[in-house]
Amino acid sequence: MPFWKLVLSLALAVAAMPYAWAQAGPESVLVVINTQSALSRSIGDYYVAKRRIPAANVCRIQVTDTEEIDRAIYDRQIAGAVGGC
């Protein structure tokens, strides 16, 4: 999957969460931001500010912003990092 599609998919999934769970508040959302991607930082920071997501619910990861990554990098640098947030 191209990296930009992954970032966009994550952003859209996070954006849809408040609508999916009417009772869920900002404390129920985890926003994942790739610090290596200007687009991810921009979308993530905007969403955090607009939805008043607590700082404790922001997971900043560092992964390449190339179009594609292999499964091992995903497992280690994305899934592993998000799992630790």
Secondary structure, 3 states (H helix, E strand, C coil): CCHHHHHHHHHHHHHHHHHHCCCCCHHHCCEEEECCCHHHHHHHHHHHHHHCCCHHHEEEECCCCCCCCCHHHHHHHHHHHHHCC
